[in-house]
Amino acid sequence: MYLSELKISNFRKFGEGENNSPGLYVKFNSGLNLLVGENDSGKTAIIDAIKMVLFTQSYEYYKLEDEDFHIPYNADEGERAKELRIECIFRGFQSSEAKNFLEWISIEKDSEGESHYYLRVFLIGRRENGRVYRDLKAGSDEQGTSLDGKARDLLRIVYLRPLRDAEFELSPRRNSRLSQILYSHSDFADKEKHPIIEVVKKANGEIESFFEEKKDTESEGSEEGTEPEKGEETESGQKGETESKENGTKIVTHINDYLRNFSSENNQLKSSISIADMNLKSILEQLSLNLSINKAGLGSDNLLFIASELLLLKREKYTGLKLTLIEEIEAHLHPQAQLRLIEYLQQESKTQESDEKVQLILTTHSPNLASKVNLENLIICKNGKVFNMGREYTNLEKGDYLFLERFLDVTKANLFFAEGVILVEGDAENLLIPTIAKIIGLPLSKHGVSIINVGSTAFLRYSRIFQRSKPEEFIDTYVAVITDCDARPDYFYTAENKNRKEEVKKQPELGYSQRVEKAIKDKESHYNGHPVKAFISNDWTLEYAIALSDLKKDFCRAVLQGKKIKNSNAITLTKEKKKEVDEEVESNFKNWNDEEWVNEKIAFEIYNNIQLKGGISKAIVAQCFSEILEEYSDQNELKEKLISDSNFKYIIDAINYTISGKVEKEASDD
């Protein structure tokens, strides 16, 4: 059996939906579930809600507090909800599991008419007269009936808290976590006659003998010289053994001398030294679990702790719930260790062996883990809502899932944690857009916007992640697709463009503006779908648009700097090289400063004839141009140029959209 559904009303940040429906409804996979999202998105509240209903294998008690009751938006503290409800629904029962819940279990039919068991367990919390009350019940009707102790215990879960102190949890102490794990394991089912009791009993006997208090006659004998002198060898040939034994004896003798003086004649106190009391629980509390290496680090201890907790999920013939909750699974683990761990857990959750099948619900802030887990196992938490990423919930097709499984890497997985997302198709946009955003006063990092370079025009596969099969359930993350219109200008098809093949130079039937308009409409219809919106250049490419702008001279400088970097394999240019570039820029614009050289021809010369034909890297040019913009003498003047220039409008609109979900209106002619 596994936790199939969770419904929450008026618990923490989750209120109520329309018509008294749950404020949060989550469907879980029977295997691995990874909750991802930014801080305060509701991940911990989901984990705590499950614990409130089911409790843990470590028998920790989770008490409902006033603070657990939801406060409606813009309400005062005194307007907290008077009642909350958390409901867990379990499915996938085998007969051996179902028999433990016969009084509460129900039967339902699936879409094909087949009957299946399901169990509904719910917690109701109430605030009355300054106190908080809780009722835990189960059953298919609204009233339900109370769960008995055995059924209750079979629903306990394994829980690993965030920022866990693994070394402390596995060290010997009263009610240590290790003792709880071992005591619950099937190998320790015989609590009265377990072999380890005999082992400790024998060890206790030897230790008690070592520390056994001497009688007065023995003490007198030692004074007369019957004991060997210090340093002498005994008959066994071992030095100092008698002395060591005598020291152990003296310790207990002295302690008991003190006790005789401290205690009354009617209640004489006496001590003995042993390893543990002779009951299994006490013995297990004295054990510690350690790695074989000296003083392991936090990460290694954390892995050891996780491994020990998973013992409870592998108990033979255990017919209870095999569910583990792990918060911030990446705690203290470096990226490669995270990947190894999640790969193993993902494989374990896929097992088809019914007795070995386990369910895992994990939370993470790690893009490493988000990129490694199959997309269908992800649940995005966003602004108090959850979004399953399974096929039935998104607009992604089967091929999209296979593609994203191969290519959704760590850098792209940032989109799951972002407040807004900008998808770009190349390195140039990836380098340049954050610089533009910073200059216009909208730095992407401050607004939680991630820019994702998909490295191709496969925008649709990535953008569909945010498009739901039910549009009304859209993810509150605005996604901007920034792309080129790719309509080549008329200059591309002239005889002057000598490096082009004859068939490419054939003049299209539509004019340039018509080709641009058609390209934009086609791409918008291809990508647009709430919350995804395409922002497309009004000209050929990003670089060509910049070459048309008022910053064309600076862009030409960046292109020529890129040319020198390419030819010299340098990372940056010296002052002398930059001076040479400045002189070449001035010379070029002096030659272009006549009536024949219109703006479009200059832009085509810079982008097509110098950059493209020269094989100059777009990424290097973008890096050089970003550096030029950042070193601009008057940043306020540059900001105004960027905002007022129509060639940058689609980029600035995209930035605004990811932050606010809105696009600035066109400026009026005046």
GIQUI-V225569 format. One record per helix or strand of 3 or more residues. SS is the DSSP state (h for helix, s for strand). FROM is the first residue (numbers start at 1). TO is the last residue. If there is no record, write none. Layout:
# GIQUI-V225569
ss;from;to
SS;FROM;TO
SS;FROM;TO
This chain:
# GIQUI-V225569
ss;from;to
s;2;9
h;18;20
s;24;27
s;32;36
h;43;54
h;66;68
h;77;79
s;83;91
h;95;101
s;106;109
s;115;128
s;131;138
h;149;153
s;157;160
h;166;169
h;177;184
h;186;188
h;195;210
h;216;223
h;241;262
h;280;285
h;298;313
s;323;326
h;335;349
s;359;364
h;367;372
h;375;377
s;378;382
s;385;388
h;398;407
h;412;417
s;420;424
h;427;439
s;449;453
h;459;466
h;471;473
s;478;483
h;490;493
h;512;527
s;532;536
h;542;548
h;552;568
h;575;591
h;599;612
h;618;630
h;635;644
h;646;660
